[in-house]
Structures are given as structure tokens and as C-alpha cells.
């Protein structure tokens, strides 16, 4: 009886371990190096123009999504956090994380 119970416990533990090892389907497609101070916060993709927008503390780096080449930099975006692209209007917007401290309204 003990041997049967032990076998069932081992089999159960092995099945849990096997399920935990299943792949999620997510994987890294490419790694692009960005010359900038600090780490990045959020990224946003402009599918229409094939650009990747990466927010860094005080600037937004714009990269070509496929090659990783720098397309441009948007400077003086103090505390930039998120980036939203309004493609049909040809506009983009950023949200500062420090807004409540800099301009309380």
C-alpha cells in the first residue's frame, strides 16, 4: 500500500514538473542596443511606419523595428513613461510619470 501511494505521489510530481516546463510560445525575436542613460520603461510600436518607440527617463528613442537602427530621438520629455501612437492623425503622445509632482492641478 505504501509503495503504491509513493508511486502515485512520484508520478503526480513528475506530471506537475512536466507541465511547468511547457513553452509559453513567447520568445525574443531580436535584441537592439540603445545608447542612452538609464533603463527603458515602455515600448510602443508604430506598425504603419515600422518604428519602435522606447521611453528612457528624459527622452524617447525611435528605432527601425526590423534593423534596430536609430531613426530619431525625442528629447526633453522629462519623466516620460508611456507612448501612444495615433496613426490616422499623424500624431504621438507621451505620458510623464512625474506629472503629478511637477504640475499639480
ABEGO torsion letter per residue (X at the ends): XAAAAAAAAAAAAAAAAAAAABBAGBBBABBBBBBBBEBBBBBBBBAAAGBBBBBBAABBBBBBAAAGBBAEBBBGBBGBBBBBBBAAAGBBBBBBAAAAAABBX
